[in-house]
Amino acid sequence: MTTFEYSGISRDGDKVSGIIEAYNEYEAATLIRDRCAILTAIKPIKASKTMDSLFSSGKIKEKELAIICSQFSIILTSGIPIVRCVELVAKQATNKNVQQMLEKVAKDVAAGYTLAQSFENNSKNLPITFIETVRAGEESGTLDTSFARLEKFYDKSSKTKAKVVGALTYPAIVIVVGIIVVFIIMTVAVPMFKGVFDSLGVELPAVTKALIAVSDFFVNSWYVLIAVISGLVVAFKLYTHTENGRVWNGNRQLKYSLFRRINRMNGAAQFAYTMSTMLSAGLIATKAMEITSKVLSNYVLGKELDKAVAGVEQGRKISDSMRDTGYFPQLLTEMTGVGEESGEPGTGGAIVKRGHSARIPAP
C-alpha cells in the first residue's frame, strides 16, 4: 500500500489533515470522504528505503520460494482460512524481508483484497509466474493445488540452474587459471629470460621479440590493461541494457557462445516448466505464453515467444511458432506438437491442457 497525505474541510467547516494508506489515489480519496466533506489536497508520501517494498536488495531465491509454496499448500489443504495461513507462513519465515511482506499481505487479505493482488502490491520483485498462478488458483478455487504446482516448479527451476552453474564451473575455473598462468609467465618468467638473452647478445627471432614486448607491457603498463578491460566490461553492461544490446547478447548466447548448447537447453527447460505450470493452473495458452516469454532468461527467446502469441490467437500451432525460432530442441518441438494434436498433457508436457484445446480436434 501507498501512504497518502491529505488536507480538506470537515462537515463542520474546520480544516483537517492527516495520512491514510491505500493502493492508489482514487481509493484514498474514497476513504477520505468519510472523514471530510471537501478534499483540497492529496499527495503520496515517499516511503523510506527501510520500509520499501520487499526484496529491495534482490529477488527472493527460488529455493526459498519453493519452501514458502510448500508451506502454503500444506496449510491450505488442512482447511485453515487464508488469512491465518499467511500469518502462519510469515511466522515460519527466516528472512525478515519475507516475514514483513507476508505480514502486510495478511493485513490486505483481511481487509478484503485477493491474495494475488496483495502479493502483487506488497512486492514488486515476486516472479510473474507466482502472481498469475496464485490468481488462477483463486479464481478456480484450487489455491492449494496451485501452490503445490508452484513448489514443484521452483524446486525444478532451482535444480536446473544449479546444474547449469555446475556445468559452467569447470570451464570457468580453467579459464581463470589460464589467465593467472599467462600473467605469471609474462611478468615473472619472460623478464628472467630477457636478461639471459641480453647477456648473450644474439639476434632474437621476431616472435621472441614480440613476446618480450608484450611482457614489458604487462610489467610496465598493467594498469592500462586493467583500465581497458574494466572499460570494455562497463561498455558491455551498458550496451546489453539497450534494446539492440539485448537482442545482440541473446543471439550471441544462442549462436556464437561456447556454451550455446547449454544456453539453448536451459531456455527449453524454462519454457517447458513454465508453460506446464501455467496451463496446469488453468491459464489459457496465450496468457501462459505471455507469462513464459517474460520468464525466459534469454531475451531473444522471450521476444520470439511473445511474437508467437498473435499467431496462436489466430489458430496457429504453438509447435510451429517454436519451430520457426530455430532455437528450441527438435524433441521439445515435436512433443509439443503431439500434445496439441492429442490434447493430452502427458504426451506433450501439458502444453495444451486448457485454453488452446478449443482449436484441437477431440482425441
PyMOL commands that set and color helices and strands:
alter all, ss='L'
color gray80, all
select helices_A, chain A and resi 25-32+49-51+62-77+82-92+96-110+115-122+128-140+143-200+206-220+222-239+243-256+260-280+285-295+299-313+318-325+330-342+345-348+356-359
alter helices_A, ss='H'
color red, helices_A
select strands_A, chain A and resi 2-9+15-22+38-44
alter strands_A, ss='S'
color yellow, strands_A
deselect
rebuild
show_as cartoon
